[in-house]
């Protein structure tokens, strides 16, 4: 199954350029506009179930599972009750979504296109942060260089922890 992402290139760029969908810092906005300038490519939103057995099944097709990023992005609105609960409109659109720099394309190109396809408003601001580092490397579960935030708060205090993250 495919999502015609290419049909949304100009619409996503227009939302960004108009300021309706702000990306901070500005150099990240420039980065994604340069990607969109060349046109977005259509993407597969499913994978063969026999290759990725742990995925969420595509409704009505037991041979396919949802592409993890497509499904994960939908969680932002389905957790709020979309499409069935009226409370959804209380919380959406988000005032700010905070993401790491390595997932910019998913959140600044694919996600807005999905929302536009659903005729839903985009988040107002996408704040893109750098990586938190530990031992001079990007903090990662895979590398095992994670820091327990509760331990830091217990030894350094909550204000110091907030300052570090800010």
Secondary structure, 3 states (H helix, E strand, C coil): CEECHHHHHHHHHHHHHHCCCEEECHHHHHHHHHHHHCCCCCEECEEECCCCCCCCEECCEEEEEECHHHHHHHHHHHCCCCCCCCCHHHHCCCCEEEEEHHHHHHHHHHHHHHHHHCCCCCCCEEEEECCCEECCEECCCCCCCCCCHHHHHHHHCHHHHHHHHC
